[in-house]
Amino acid sequence: MTSFQLKLVAAICMVIDHIGAVFYPEVMVLRVIGRLSFPLFAWLLTQGERKTQNVWAYFRRLAIGALISQPFYTWLFEVRQLNILVTLMVGLAVIRLAKQFSSERYLIWVLGLIATTFIPMDAGVYGLCVILLMARLPVNGISGIFQWWILWIGLHIIDFIALQRSVQLWAMAAPLLIYSLNQNRGPRARWFYGFYPGHLAVLLFIKVQTALTP
């Protein structure tokens, strides 16, 4: 796959997950498919951070998308937390600041983890850990790959033990899709900044219309 095709897969999995969460919570296969979405977007974020010429413009686009999306996200899922674009913003800031101030990188990581712990946001600490691990891909050498997978699997086992989210274990398969990538980026896909709030608005409209229908 190209990076563009991977983003399409991540977006489709996200929509399937949200449809399952809002309309068919009892159909677990929809949530299982959805578990692939965030790790893929986390990896795409780290690639964007590496390649962008202006990381803070990238950050600003995420911030605008997060601001527009928040009302739709809150009403659709009936939650009091920030949407996933905020989690991606925190991850982007932590990765870049850790590179710019490498001697303080562990402090920056800890501050990021504290922020995701005490500020309610989608995926929270788990989400930031996923982003930090995805920032290490690709890993060179057999030992490096082995160590990375131990950390990746360990994160999901800890998440399961702490929160009893067995469905989240399916996210462990996401890196297999990343390893299937070729060297081609494919078309640029800035449409996601509009797609995320747009699909939330469409799902919210359907939810409201369904509730009003006798």
N, C-alpha and C positions, 0 to 999 in steps of 0.2 A: 504494500500500500504506500501511497504518498502521504505526506503530512496533511494535505487537504482532505484526503479520503479518511484519514484517522479522525480528523475533526468532525467530519460528517457522521462517522460511527458514534463518536462521543455525544454529539448533539441528538442523534436518534435515540440512543440509550437514555439520555436525560429526559427526553419527552416521554418515552415509555415509562420511565420511573415515576414521573410526575402524574401521568394519567393513572397509574396504579395507586399512587398515594392518595389522590383526590377522589377518584371514582370507583376503583376496584381494590381497596386495601386488603381484601381477603385473597386476591390472586397473587400469590407470592412470586410466581415466575416473572411478573412484571418488575417487581422490586429487585429480583436477582439480576435481571438484565441491566437494570439501572445502576447496579453497583460498579459496573465497568466505567461509568461516565466520568466521575470525579478524578480518579487516577489518571485517565487519559488527558483530561483538561489540565491537570497539574503538570504533567510532562510537557504538554504544549506550552504552558506558561513558562517553564524553565527554558525551553528552546527559544521562545520569544525574548526572554531576558538576555540570553546569550547573543542573539543576533540583532536586536534592535539598536538603532543608532541614537535613540533618545528614550531611555528607560522611563523617564518621568512623564513623557508624553503618553507612553504605554500605560503607566500608572493612572494618569488623568482620564484616559478612555475607560479604564475599568471603574474608576470612581464615578464618572458620569453614568455609566451603565448601572452601577449599583444604586445610585440615587434614584434613577428613573424606575428601576425594578422594585424597589423596596415596598411601595404601597401595594402593588400587585401581589408580591410575595407574601406580605402580611395577611392580606384578605383571602388569598387563595388557600394557604395552608393553615390559617388561623393560629399563627405563632407570634411570639414576641422575641424574635431574634433577627439578626442581620442576615442578608442573603449571601449566597456562596461567592459572589463577586467580591464581597468585603474580605472573605477568607483568602481569596486569590490575591487581593491587594496586599494584605499583611504578608503573605508568602513572598510576593515579589519584592516588597520593601526589605524583608529580612535577608533574602538571598543577595540583593545588590549591596546593601549596607555591610553585610558580612564580607563581601569582596573588597569594598572600598576601605574598610577598617578591619583588616584581617587579624590584627593582634587582639581585637576585641570581639572576634566573631562568636565565641562561646557566650559572651554576655549578651550579644545581640540575639542569638538564638533563644536564650533563656527569657529575655524580655518579650520576644515574640510569643513564646509558649505561655507566659503569664498573661499577655494580652488576650490570647485566644481562650484562656481559662476563665477570665473574669468578665470579658465582654461577650455576651451571648451572640454567637454567629453560627451559621450552618457549618457542620463538620468540626468546628472548634479545634481542639488540640490535635485530634486525629488528622484533620485536614492539613494543618501546618506540618505535621510529621510526614505525611504523604508527599507534600511539596518538597520538603527538604531531602527526602530520599530520592524523589524523581530528579532532583537537581544533580544527583551523582551519576545518572545514566548518560551515555553508555559507560559501562565499567569494563576495564581492560584486564585480561588475564583470568585464568580459571579461579585462582584464590580470591580475586576481587569480586568476581561474579558470585562465587559461593558465599562470601561474607555479606554481599548486598542482599541476596535472597534470604539469608538467615535473619537479617534486620527486617526485611519486608514481611516475612512470615511471622516473625516475632511481634511486630507491631499489631498485626491482626489478631494474633492469639491474645495479646494483652487487652486489646479492645474488646474481644469476646468475653474474657474473664471479668473485665471491669463493668461492662455494660450489657452483657448477655445478648449481643446483637449477632445472632448466628448468620443472618442474611449478609452481613458485612464481610464475612469470610470469602464470599465469592469475588470480592474486589481483588483478591490475590492473583486472579487470572489476568488482570489488565496488562501487566508487563509483557505477556506473551504476544499481545497485539502490537506492542511497541517494537518488539524484536522482529516483527514481520515487515517493518518499514524498509523501503528502498531508499536510495539517495536523492530521490526527486521530491521537491517541496510541493509541486503542483500549484494551482492558482492561489492567489492571496485570498484570505477569507476573513476580512474585517466585518463581514455581515453578522458575526456572532454577537457583536456589541448591541446590535438591534434585535437579533434573534432571541436572546435571552429574555429581555423584558417583553418582547412581542409575543412569545409563546405563553408566557405567564398571563398576559392580558387576554389572550384567546381562551385559555383554560378557565380563567376567572369568569369570562363572559358566558361560557358554556355552563359553568357551575351555577351561576345566578339564574340563567334561563331555565335550567333543569329544576331549580328550587321553586321557580315561579309557575312552572307547568303543573296544572292540576293532576 
